[in-house]
Amino acid sequence: MRQVSIGIVAIGRNEGERLKACLRSVVAAGPTIYVDSGSTDGSQDFARSLGVEVVALAVPPAFTAARARNAGAAALLGRQPDTELIQFIDGDCEVRPGWLEAGAAALAARPELALVFGRRRERFPERSIYNALADDEWDVPVGDVGACGGDILIRARAFAQVGGYPEEMIAGEEPDMSMRLREAGWKLARIDAEMTLHDAAILRFGQWWTRTRRAGHAFAELAARHPDQRWPDWRAACRRIIRWGGEMPVAALLGLLAAVAFSPLWLILTAFCLAAFAANVARLFARRRREGLALRLALASAGLLMIGKFAEFAGLFRYRVNRLRRRRSALIEYKGAA
């Protein structure tokens, strides 16, 4: 197979030891750019000590992962304009040995593919139920996919064709670019290869809640930007969020208030909402067990998927209010959440 030129774009903010592992895993693979979003932990100095070119983002405009990735790609292609493939990597991830070769081979075998990604694994799934569920979340089925995440190996010309990532998005920028790539005629695939080790470091409920709220914000914006998209169907996802995270809790509360103010019969409404919630948890639990998830993880997954609808609704609501007010949402960061 012809040797292709691969460049690396890593992004991060105060990732500490995670960033060190990240850069050490890729610095020998090709030209490497590290884009830093205002770190105060010496990340830039460490990157330079490895001979990595550093791009330090200034504010304004606000920091976003999309802006960082675009800046990194611009610096890489400015330095090495003949770069054919770009490996984007988040600073809390480490590239596994053999991944770049496997990804490049997959792209060479299928010219219609814009990008590929492999198996992302959590480094410490045993440290919390949230980390364990993140590890399960990364296990996307092998084959053609509708959208990708942050760690990808992408053709530089496909990236340039669609204009890269939407810098104004605080979350969901990867699916947005995926949609535009597919609209341009490209395909995307998850291949059967180990790609990265990721350290989510979600050890507290508050972190998980904030991350889930950010997901709700992303779903709402993706539905607004791609209203006709059905793979994934962002509008359907938003309808589920509104039903379970907004309408059902309000109906349950109204039932309680009406029971106090008018008649105990109104408790039937509250009981119906609670029973529907419990039934959906049971349905999700049964599905996760059929998918092979261990008992403890299946129960946690089902429960948190439903509880998470409240957090997602908060994120969705925030996006829609800010959209009406023509305001940009501030970055939602979960690693510093209580």
TORKOL-4160 file (C-alpha; in steps of 0.2 Angstrom, whole numbers, padded with zeros to 4 digits, m for minus):
338
<pt num="1" X="0000" Y="0000" Z="0000"/>
<pt num="2" X="0006" Y="0017" Z="m0004"/>
<pt num="3" X="0012" Y="0027" Z="0011"/>
<pt num="4" X="0001" Y="0042" Z="0014"/>
<pt num="5" X="0005" Y="0057" Z="0023"/>
<pt num="6" X="m0004" Y="0059" Z="0040"/>
<pt num="7" X="m0004" Y="0074" Z="0052"/>
<pt num="8" X="m0010" Y="0075" Z="0070"/>
<pt num="9" X="m0021" Y="0088" Z="0077"/>
<pt num="10" X="m0023" Y="0087" Z="0096"/>
<pt num="11" X="m0034" Y="0099" Z="0106"/>
<pt num="12" X="m0035" Y="0102" Z="0125"/>
<pt num="13" X="m0037" Y="0113" Z="0140"/>
<pt num="14" X="m0029" Y="0109" Z="0157"/>
<pt num="15" X="m0028" Y="0091" Z="0153"/>
<pt num="16" X="m0012" Y="0088" Z="0163"/>
<pt num="17" X="m0006" Y="0070" Z="0163"/>
<pt num="18" X="m0019" Y="0065" Z="0151"/>
<pt num="19" X="m0012" Y="0077" Z="0138"/>
<pt num="20" X="0006" Y="0071" Z="0141"/>
<pt num="21" X="0000" Y="0053" Z="0137"/>
<pt num="22" X="m0010" Y="0060" Z="0122"/>
<pt num="23" X="0005" Y="0069" Z="0114"/>
<pt num="24" X="0017" Y="0055" Z="0117"/>
<pt num="25" X="0006" Y="0043" Z="0108"/>
<pt num="26" X="0006" Y="0053" Z="0092"/>
<pt num="27" X="0021" Y="0064" Z="0091"/>
<pt num="28" X="0032" Y="0051" Z="0082"/>
<pt num="29" X="0018" Y="0047" Z="0069"/>
<pt num="30" X="0019" Y="0063" Z="0059"/>
<pt num="31" X="0018" Y="0082" Z="0060"/>
<pt num="32" X="0008" Y="0086" Z="0076"/>
<pt num="33" X="m0001" Y="0102" Z="0081"/>
<pt num="34" X="m0007" Y="0105" Z="0098"/>
<pt num="35" X="m0021" Y="0118" Z="0100"/>
<pt num="36" X="m0023" Y="0125" Z="0118"/>
<pt num="37" X="m0038" Y="0134" Z="0124"/>
<pt num="38" X="m0032" Y="0144" Z="0139"/>
<pt num="39" X="m0023" Y="0131" Z="0149"/>
<pt num="40" X="m0014" Y="0136" Z="0165"/>
<pt num="41" X="m0006" Y="0119" Z="0169"/>
<pt num="42" X="0009" Y="0121" Z="0158"/>
<pt num="43" X="0002" Y="0111" Z="0144"/>
<pt num="44" X="0009" Y="0122" Z="0131"/>
<pt num="45" X="0027" Y="0121" Z="0138"/>
<pt num="46" X="0026" Y="0102" Z="0138"/>
<pt num="47" X="0020" Y="0101" Z="0120"/>
<pt num="48" X="0034" Y="0112" Z="0115"/>
<pt num="49" X="0046" Y="0101" Z="0124"/>
<pt num="50" X="0041" Y="0087" Z="0113"/>
<pt num="51" X="0044" Y="0097" Z="0097"/>
<pt num="52" X="0025" Y="0099" Z="0095"/>
<pt num="53" X="0019" Y="0115" Z="0087"/>
<pt num="54" X="0007" Y="0125" Z="0098"/>
<pt num="55" X="m0007" Y="0135" Z="0093"/>
<pt num="56" X="m0014" Y="0146" Z="0108"/>
<pt num="57" X="m0032" Y="0151" Z="0105"/>
<pt num="58" X="m0036" Y="0169" Z="0110"/>
<pt num="59" X="m0052" Y="0176" Z="0117"/>
<pt num="60" X="m0063" Y="0182" Z="0110"/>
<pt num="61" X="m0071" Y="0173" Z="0102"/>
<pt num="62" X="m0076" Y="0160" Z="0115"/>
<pt num="63" X="m0067" Y="0143" Z="0116"/>
<pt num="64" X="m0075" Y="0129" Z="0107"/>
<pt num="65" X="m0068" Y="0112" Z="0102"/>
<pt num="66" X="m0074" Y="0115" Z="0085"/>
<pt num="67" X="m0064" Y="0131" Z="0084"/>
<pt num="68" X="m0049" Y="0122" Z="0091"/>
<pt num="69" X="m0049" Y="0108" Z="0078"/>
<pt num="70" X="m0051" Y="0120" Z="0064"/>
<pt num="71" X="m0037" Y="0131" Z="0070"/>
<pt num="72" X="m0026" Y="0115" Z="0071"/>
<pt num="73" X="m0031" Y="0109" Z="0054"/>
<pt num="74" X="m0026" Y="0126" Z="0047"/>
<pt num="75" X="m0009" Y="0126" Z="0055"/>
<pt num="76" X="m0006" Y="0108" Z="0050"/>
<pt num="77" X="m0010" Y="0111" Z="0032"/>
<pt num="78" X="m0001" Y="0128" Z="0032"/>
<pt num="79" X="0014" Y="0119" Z="0038"/>
<pt num="80" X="0012" Y="0103" Z="0027"/>
<pt num="81" X="0000" Y="0107" Z="0013"/>
<pt num="82" X="0002" Y="0089" Z="0005"/>
<pt num="83" X="m0005" Y="0081" Z="0021"/>
<pt num="84" X="m0018" Y="0068" Z="0015"/>
<pt num="85" X="m0026" Y="0062" Z="0031"/>
<pt num="86" X="m0029" Y="0071" Z="0048"/>
<pt num="87" X="m0030" Y="0062" Z="0064"/>
<pt num="88" X="m0040" Y="0073" Z="0076"/>
<pt num="89" X="m0038" Y="0068" Z="0094"/>
<pt num="90" X="m0044" Y="0075" Z="0110"/>
<pt num="91" X="m0032" Y="0079" Z="0124"/>
<pt num="92" X="m0039" Y="0067" Z="0136"/>
<pt num="93" X="m0036" Y="0052" Z="0124"/>
<pt num="94" X="m0021" Y="0041" Z="0119"/>
<pt num="95" X="m0020" Y="0034" Z="0102"/>
<pt num="96" X="m0018" Y="0015" Z="0102"/>
<pt num="97" X="m0003" Y="0006" Z="0093"/>
<pt num="98" X="m0008" Y="0001" Z="0075"/>
<pt num="99" X="m0023" Y="0013" Z="0074"/>
<pt num="100" X="m0016" Y="0025" Z="0061"/>
<pt num="101" X="m0011" Y="0011" Z="0050"/>
<pt num="102" X="m0028" Y="0002" Z="0052"/>
<pt num="103" X="m0037" Y="0018" Z="0048"/>
<pt num="104" X="m0027" Y="0023" Z="0033"/>
<pt num="105" X="m0029" Y="0005" Z="0026"/>
<pt num="106" X="m0048" Y="0006" Z="0028"/>
<pt num="107" X="m0048" Y="0023" Z="0019"/>
<pt num="108" X="m0037" Y="0017" Z="0005"/>
<pt num="109" X="m0049" Y="0002" Z="0003"/>
<pt num="110" X="m0064" Y="0013" Z="0001"/>
<pt num="111" X="m0062" Y="0029" Z="m0008"/>
<pt num="112" X="m0080" Y="0034" Z="m0004"/>
<pt num="113" X="m0076" Y="0036" Z="0014"/>
<pt num="114" X="m0072" Y="0053" Z="0021"/>
<pt num="115" X="m0067" Y="0047" Z="0038"/>
<pt num="116" X="m0066" Y="0032" Z="0049"/>
<pt num="117" X="m0065" Y="0029" Z="0068"/>
<pt num="118" X="m0062" Y="0013" Z="0079"/>
<pt num="119" X="m0065" Y="0007" Z="0096"/>
<pt num="120" X="m0063" Y="0021" Z="0109"/>
<pt num="121" X="m0061" Y="0013" Z="0127"/>
<pt num="122" X="m0062" Y="0021" Z="0144"/>
<pt num="123" X="m0045" Y="0020" Z="0153"/>
<pt num="124" X="m0053" Y="0018" Z="0170"/>
<pt num="125" X="m0071" Y="0011" Z="0168"/>
<pt num="126" X="m0070" Y="0003" Z="0186"/>
<pt num="127" X="m0068" Y="0020" Z="0194"/>
<pt num="128" X="m0087" Y="0025" Z="0192"/>
<pt num="129" X="m0103" Y="0019" Z="0185"/>
<pt num="130" X="m0102" Y="0034" Z="0174"/>
<pt num="131" X="m0085" Y="0029" Z="0166"/>
<pt num="132" X="m0092" Y="0012" Z="0164"/>
<pt num="133" X="m0107" Y="0018" Z="0154"/>
<pt num="134" X="m0096" Y="0030" Z="0144"/>
<pt num="135" X="m0086" Y="0015" Z="0139"/>
<pt num="136" X="m0102" Y="0006" Z="0133"/>
<pt num="137" X="m0107" Y="0022" Z="0124"/>
<pt num="138" X="m0091" Y="0022" Z="0114"/>
<pt num="139" X="m0094" Y="0004" Z="0107"/>
<pt num="140" X="m0103" Y="0009" Z="0091"/>
<pt num="141" X="m0107" Y="m0006" Z="0079"/>
<pt num="142" X="m0094" Y="m0009" Z="0066"/>
<pt num="143" X="m0100" Y="m0003" Z="0048"/>
<pt num="144" X="m0106" Y="0013" Z="0040"/>
<pt num="145" X="m0113" Y="0026" Z="0052"/>
<pt num="146" X="m0123" Y="0042" Z="0052"/>
<pt num="147" X="m0111" Y="0052" Z="0063"/>
<pt num="148" X="m0094" Y="0052" Z="0072"/>
<pt num="149" X="m0087" Y="0058" Z="0088"/>
<pt num="150" X="m0071" Y="0068" Z="0092"/>
<pt num="151" X="m0057" Y="0056" Z="0088"/>
<pt num="152" X="m0057" Y="0052" Z="0069"/>
<pt num="153" X="m0045" Y="0050" Z="0054"/>
<pt num="154" X="m0052" Y="0060" Z="0040"/>
<pt num="155" X="m0046" Y="0064" Z="0023"/>
<pt num="156" X="m0040" Y="0082" Z="0022"/>
<pt num="157" X="m0049" Y="0086" Z="0006"/>
<pt num="158" X="m0066" Y="0080" Z="0013"/>
<pt num="159" X="m0063" Y="0091" Z="0028"/>
<pt num="160" X="m0059" Y="0106" Z="0017"/>
<pt num="161" X="m0073" Y="0102" Z="0006"/>
<pt num="162" X="m0086" Y="0105" Z="0020"/>
<pt num="163" X="m0077" Y="0119" Z="0028"/>
<pt num="164" X="m0073" Y="0109" Z="0044"/>
<pt num="165" X="m0082" Y="0111" Z="0060"/>
<pt num="166" X="m0095" Y="0124" Z="0065"/>
<pt num="167" X="m0085" Y="0135" Z="0077"/>
<pt num="168" X="m0101" Y="0143" Z="0085"/>
<pt num="169" X="m0107" Y="0126" Z="0091"/>
<pt num="170" X="m0103" Y="0122" Z="0110"/>
<pt num="171" X="m0107" Y="0104" Z="0108"/>
<pt num="172" X="m0113" Y="0092" Z="0094"/>
<pt num="173" X="m0100" Y="0099" Z="0081"/>
<pt num="174" X="m0094" Y="0082" Z="0076"/>
<pt num="175" X="m0112" Y="0076" Z="0070"/>
<pt num="176" X="m0115" Y="0092" Z="0062"/>
<pt num="177" X="m0099" Y="0090" Z="0051"/>
<pt num="178" X="m0105" Y="0072" Z="0048"/>
<pt num="179" X="m0121" Y="0078" Z="0041"/>
<pt num="180" X="m0113" Y="0090" Z="0029"/>
<pt num="181" X="m0100" Y="0076" Z="0024"/>
<pt num="182" X="m0114" Y="0064" Z="0020"/>
<pt num="183" X="m0124" Y="0078" Z="0011"/>
<pt num="184" X="m0109" Y="0081" Z="0000"/>
<pt num="185" X="m0109" Y="0062" Z="m0005"/>
<pt num="186" X="m0096" Y="0055" Z="0007"/>
<pt num="187" X="m0099" Y="0040" Z="0019"/>
<pt num="188" X="m0092" Y="0037" Z="0036"/>
<pt num="189" X="m0087" Y="0021" Z="0045"/>
<pt num="190" X="m0083" Y="0013" Z="0061"/>
<pt num="191" X="m0070" Y="0000" Z="0058"/>
<pt num="192" X="m0065" Y="m0015" Z="0069"/>
<pt num="193" X="m0049" Y="m0008" Z="0076"/>
<pt num="194" X="m0043" Y="m0002" Z="0093"/>
<pt num="195" X="m0042" Y="0017" Z="0091"/>
<pt num="196" X="m0040" Y="0027" Z="0108"/>
<pt num="197" X="m0040" Y="0026" Z="0127"/>
<pt num="198" X="m0051" Y="0040" Z="0134"/>
<pt num="199" X="m0051" Y="0046" Z="0152"/>
<pt num="200" X="m0069" Y="0054" Z="0155"/>
<pt num="201" X="m0065" Y="0056" Z="0173"/>
<pt num="202" X="m0083" Y="0057" Z="0177"/>
<pt num="203" X="m0083" Y="0052" Z="0196"/>
<pt num="204" X="m0098" Y="0062" Z="0202"/>
<pt num="205" X="m0116" Y="0064" Z="0199"/>
<pt num="206" X="m0114" Y="0082" Z="0196"/>
<pt num="207" X="m0102" Y="0079" Z="0182"/>
<pt num="208" X="m0113" Y="0066" Z="0173"/>
<pt num="209" X="m0128" Y="0078" Z="0175"/>
<pt num="210" X="m0118" Y="0093" Z="0167"/>
<pt num="211" X="m0112" Y="0081" Z="0153"/>
<pt num="212" X="m0130" Y="0075" Z="0150"/>
<pt num="213" X="m0136" Y="0093" Z="0150"/>
<pt num="214" X="m0124" Y="0097" Z="0136"/>
<pt num="215" X="m0130" Y="0083" Z="0126"/>
<pt num="216" X="m0148" Y="0090" Z="0127"/>
<pt num="217" X="m0141" Y="0106" Z="0121"/>
<pt num="218" X="m0132" Y="0098" Z="0106"/>
<pt num="219" X="m0148" Y="0088" Z="0101"/>
<pt num="220" X="m0158" Y="0103" Z="0101"/>
<pt num="221" X="m0146" Y="0113" Z="0090"/>
<pt num="222" X="m0143" Y="0098" Z="0078"/>
<pt num="223" X="m0162" Y="0096" Z="0076"/>
<pt num="224" X="m0163" Y="0115" Z="0072"/>
<pt num="225" X="m0148" Y="0114" Z="0060"/>
<pt num="226" X="m0154" Y="0098" Z="0051"/>
<pt num="227" X="m0173" Y="0097" Z="0052"/>
<pt num="228" X="m0174" Y="0084" Z="0038"/>
<pt num="229" X="m0161" Y="0072" Z="0045"/>
<pt num="230" X="m0167" Y="0055" Z="0049"/>
<pt num="231" X="m0151" Y="0046" Z="0052"/>
<pt num="232" X="m0149" Y="0051" Z="0066"/>
<pt num="233" X="m0166" Y="0058" Z="0069"/>
<pt num="234" X="m0162" Y="0073" Z="0080"/>
<pt num="235" X="m0180" Y="0079" Z="0080"/>
<pt num="236" X="m0187" Y="0063" Z="0086"/>
<pt num="237" X="m0173" Y="0063" Z="0100"/>
<pt num="238" X="m0179" Y="0081" Z="0105"/>
<pt num="239" X="m0197" Y="0075" Z="0106"/>
<pt num="240" X="m0192" Y="0061" Z="0118"/>
<pt num="241" X="m0183" Y="0073" Z="0129"/>
<pt num="242" X="m0198" Y="0085" Z="0129"/>
<pt num="243" X="m0210" Y="0071" Z="0133"/>
<pt num="244" X="m0200" Y="0063" Z="0147"/>
<pt num="245" X="m0190" Y="0078" Z="0154"/>
<pt num="246" X="m0203" Y="0091" Z="0152"/>
<pt num="247" X="m0221" Y="0086" Z="0149"/>
<pt num="248" X="m0222" Y="0071" Z="0161"/>
<pt num="249" X="m0214" Y="0080" Z="0176"/>
<pt num="250" X="m0226" Y="0095" Z="0174"/>
<pt num="251" X="m0241" Y="0083" Z="0172"/>
<pt num="252" X="m0236" Y="0074" Z="0188"/>
<pt num="253" X="m0234" Y="0090" Z="0197"/>
<pt num="254" X="m0250" Y="0097" Z="0191"/>
<pt num="255" X="m0259" Y="0081" Z="0197"/>
<pt num="256" X="m0252" Y="0084" Z="0214"/>
<pt num="257" X="m0257" Y="0102" Z="0215"/>
<pt num="258" X="m0274" Y="0098" Z="0209"/>
<pt num="259" X="m0276" Y="0084" Z="0221"/>
<pt num="260" X="m0272" Y="0097" Z="0235"/>
<pt num="261" X="m0283" Y="0111" Z="0228"/>
<pt num="262" X="m0298" Y="0101" Z="0221"/>
<pt num="263" X="m0299" Y="0082" Z="0223"/>
<pt num="264" X="m0288" Y="0067" Z="0227"/>
<pt num="265" X="m0294" Y="0060" Z="0211"/>
<pt num="266" X="m0281" Y="0070" Z="0202"/>
<pt num="267" X="m0268" Y="0059" Z="0210"/>
<pt num="268" X="m0272" Y="0047" Z="0196"/>
<pt num="269" X="m0263" Y="0059" Z="0184"/>
<pt num="270" X="m0248" Y="0059" Z="0195"/>
<pt num="271" X="m0248" Y="0040" Z="0197"/>
<pt num="272" X="m0250" Y="0037" Z="0178"/>
<pt num="273" X="m0234" Y="0048" Z="0175"/>
<pt num="274" X="m0224" Y="0039" Z="0188"/>
<pt num="275" X="m0230" Y="0022" Z="0182"/>
<pt num="276" X="m0226" Y="0027" Z="0164"/>
<pt num="277" X="m0208" Y="0032" Z="0169"/>
<pt num="278" X="m0205" Y="0016" Z="0179"/>
<pt num="279" X="m0212" Y="0006" Z="0164"/>
<pt num="280" X="m0200" Y="0014" Z="0152"/>
<pt num="281" X="m0185" Y="0011" Z="0164"/>
<pt num="282" X="m0190" Y="m0008" Z="0164"/>
<pt num="283" X="m0191" Y="m0008" Z="0145"/>
<pt num="284" X="m0174" Y="0000" Z="0144"/>
<pt num="285" X="m0167" Y="m0012" Z="0157"/>
<pt num="286" X="m0174" Y="m0027" Z="0147"/>
<pt num="287" X="m0166" Y="m0020" Z="0131"/>
<pt num="288" X="m0149" Y="m0017" Z="0138"/>
<pt num="289" X="m0149" Y="m0035" Z="0145"/>
<pt num="290" X="m0153" Y="m0042" Z="0128"/>
<pt num="291" X="m0139" Y="m0032" Z="0121"/>
<pt num="292" X="m0127" Y="m0041" Z="0133"/>
<pt num="293" X="m0124" Y="m0028" Z="0147"/>
<pt num="294" X="m0121" Y="m0034" Z="0164"/>
<pt num="295" X="m0135" Y="m0033" Z="0177"/>
<pt num="296" X="m0128" Y="m0019" Z="0187"/>
<pt num="297" X="m0123" Y="m0009" Z="0171"/>
<pt num="298" X="m0140" Y="m0012" Z="0163"/>
<pt num="299" X="m0150" Y="m0006" Z="0178"/>
<pt num="300" X="m0139" Y="0009" Z="0179"/>
<pt num="301" X="m0140" Y="0013" Z="0161"/>
<pt num="302" X="m0159" Y="0011" Z="0161"/>
<pt num="303" X="m0161" Y="0022" Z="0176"/>
<pt num="304" X="m0149" Y="0036" Z="0171"/>
<pt num="305" X="m0156" Y="0036" Z="0153"/>
<pt num="306" X="m0173" Y="0041" Z="0160"/>
<pt num="307" X="m0166" Y="0053" Z="0174"/>
<pt num="308" X="m0155" Y="0060" Z="0161"/>
<pt num="309" X="m0170" Y="0066" Z="0151"/>
<pt num="310" X="m0172" Y="0080" Z="0165"/>
<pt num="311" X="m0154" Y="0086" Z="0162"/>
<pt num="312" X="m0156" Y="0085" Z="0143"/>
<pt num="313" X="m0172" Y="0095" Z="0144"/>
<pt num="314" X="m0163" Y="0108" Z="0154"/>
<pt num="315" X="m0150" Y="0109" Z="0140"/>
<pt num="316" X="m0163" Y="0109" Z="0126"/>
<pt num="317" X="m0173" Y="0123" Z="0135"/>
<pt num="318" X="m0157" Y="0133" Z="0137"/>
<pt num="319" X="m0153" Y="0132" Z="0118"/>
<pt num="320" X="m0170" Y="0136" Z="0113"/>
<pt num="321" X="m0172" Y="0151" Z="0124"/>
<pt num="322" X="m0155" Y="0158" Z="0119"/>
<pt num="323" X="m0160" Y="0155" Z="0101"/>
<pt num="324" X="m0175" Y="0166" Z="0103"/>
<pt num="325" X="m0165" Y="0179" Z="0112"/>
<pt num="326" X="m0152" Y="0178" Z="0098"/>
<pt num="327" X="m0138" Y="0174" Z="0110"/>
<pt num="328" X="m0124" Y="0161" Z="0110"/>
<pt num="329" X="m0123" Y="0148" Z="0124"/>
<pt num="330" X="m0108" Y="0148" Z="0135"/>
<pt num="331" X="m0097" Y="0133" Z="0135"/>
<pt num="332" X="m0104" Y="0118" Z="0146"/>
<pt num="333" X="m0089" Y="0110" Z="0154"/>
<pt num="334" X="m0092" Y="0094" Z="0164"/>
<pt num="335" X="m0075" Y="0090" Z="0171"/>
<pt num="336" X="m0075" Y="0104" Z="0183"/>
<pt num="337" X="m0093" Y="0101" Z="0189"/>
<pt num="338" X="m0097" Y="0097" Z="0207"/>
